[in-house]
Amino acid sequence: MKARVAIKVRAGARKTEFAGRFGDAWKLQVAAPPVDGKANEAIVRFLAKLASVPANSVRIVTGLAASNKLIEIEGIDAETLERAILESQGFAQKGFAQHGFAQHGSGPNSGSSLPRKT
């Protein structure tokens, strides 16, 4: 199993972290400078740690010398990778609703057969 993710990189940032979406891609701020492949190495290490896979399972498919990159990660499926990215941004701690995502199964229109407490 493998997943692909499109990213828009900003190298030379304060710290390496995801910073939301950019169209269909994820914005990734990278602390390493864009010199001598240092930013690419940092991206591979960061994504490997995020996906809990070895660094040699992460491959930059396109965009080696560009800010828009397509990354392929072996050993993780797309849904699990998406969840890991969201969790790295604090969605799990802060709640999906604060970030514009609907939580299923807990609201008044969730379809639950349990009576609401009033």
C-alpha positions as CSV (number, residue, x, y, z in Angstrom):
1,M,0.0,0.0,0.0
2,K,1.2,3.5,-0.7
3,A,-0.2,7.0,-0.6
4,R,0.6,10.2,-2.5
5,V,0.3,13.7,-1.2
6,A,0.8,17.0,-3.0
7,I,2.6,19.6,-0.9
8,K,3.5,23.3,-1.3
9,V,6.7,23.9,0.6
10,R,8.0,27.1,2.2
11,A,11.6,26.4,3.2
12,G,13.4,28.4,5.8
13,A,10.4,28.6,8.2
14,R,10.7,28.8,12.0
15,K,9.8,25.1,12.4
16,T,8.7,22.2,10.3
17,E,5.0,21.8,10.3
18,F,1.9,21.6,8.2
19,A,0.1,25.0,7.8
20,G,-3.2,24.1,6.2
21,R,-4.3,23.6,2.7
22,F,-3.3,25.3,-0.6
23,G,-5.9,24.2,-3.1
24,D,-5.6,20.4,-3.4
25,A,-2.1,20.4,-1.8
26,W,-1.0,20.7,1.8
27,K,1.2,23.7,2.8
28,L,4.3,22.5,4.6
29,Q,6.6,24.9,6.3
30,V,10.2,23.5,6.5
31,A,12.8,24.8,8.9
32,A,15.7,23.7,6.7
33,P,16.9,26.1,4.0
34,P,16.4,25.3,0.3
35,V,20.1,24.8,-0.2
36,D,22.0,21.6,-1.3
37,G,18.8,19.4,-0.9
38,K,18.5,20.2,2.9
39,A,14.8,21.1,2.6
40,N,14.1,17.9,0.7
41,E,15.9,15.8,3.2
42,A,13.9,17.5,6.0
43,I,10.7,16.9,4.2
44,V,11.5,13.2,3.8
45,R,12.4,12.8,7.5
46,F,9.4,14.8,8.7
47,L,6.9,12.8,6.5
48,A,8.6,9.4,7.5
49,K,8.2,10.2,11.1
50,L,4.6,11.4,10.6
51,A,3.7,8.3,8.7
52,S,5.7,6.0,11.1
53,V,7.7,4.5,8.2
54,P,11.4,4.4,7.4
55,A,12.8,7.4,5.5
56,N,13.6,5.2,2.5
57,S,9.8,4.6,2.2
58,V,9.3,8.3,1.3
59,R,10.0,9.5,-2.2
60,I,9.7,12.8,-3.9
61,V,8.1,11.9,-7.2
62,T,8.0,15.4,-8.8
63,G,9.3,18.8,-7.7
64,L,12.8,18.0,-6.5
65,A,13.9,21.6,-7.2
66,A,10.4,23.3,-6.9
67,S,8.1,24.4,-4.1
68,N,5.3,22.2,-5.4
69,K,6.0,18.6,-4.8
70,L,4.3,15.2,-5.1
71,I,5.4,12.8,-2.4
72,E,4.8,9.1,-2.4
73,I,4.9,7.1,0.9
74,E,5.1,3.4,0.9
75,G,3.5,1.5,3.9
76,I,0.6,3.8,4.6
77,D,-2.8,4.3,2.9
78,A,-4.1,7.7,1.9
79,E,-6.8,7.9,4.6
80,T,-4.4,7.1,7.4
81,L,-1.9,9.7,6.0
82,E,-4.6,12.3,5.8
83,R,-5.6,11.6,9.4
84,A,-2.0,11.9,10.5
85,I,-1.6,15.2,8.8
86,L,-4.8,16.5,10.4
87,E,-3.7,15.3,13.8
88,S,-0.3,17.0,13.4
89,Q,-2.2,20.2,13.0
90,G,-4.0,19.7,16.3
91,F,-7.4,18.7,14.8
92,A,-7.7,15.8,17.2
93,Q,-7.1,17.9,20.3
94,K,-9.1,21.0,19.2
95,G,-12.0,19.2,17.5
96,F,-12.9,19.0,13.9
97,A,-15.8,21.4,14.2
98,Q,-13.5,24.3,15.0
99,H,-11.8,23.8,11.7
100,G,-14.8,23.5,9.5
101,F,-15.1,19.7,9.6
102,A,-18.4,18.1,10.6
103,Q,-18.3,15.6,13.4
104,H,-20.7,12.7,12.7
105,G,-22.8,11.0,15.3
106,S,-22.9,13.7,18.0
107,G,-25.2,16.5,16.9
108,P,-29.0,16.9,17.0
109,N,-29.3,15.8,13.4
110,S,-26.8,12.9,13.6
111,G,-29.4,10.2,13.1
112,S,-28.8,8.7,16.5
113,S,-31.7,6.8,18.0
114,L,-30.8,7.9,21.5
115,P,-32.9,10.7,23.0
116,R,-31.3,14.1,23.4
117,K,-30.7,15.4,26.9
118,T,-32.4,18.7,27.4
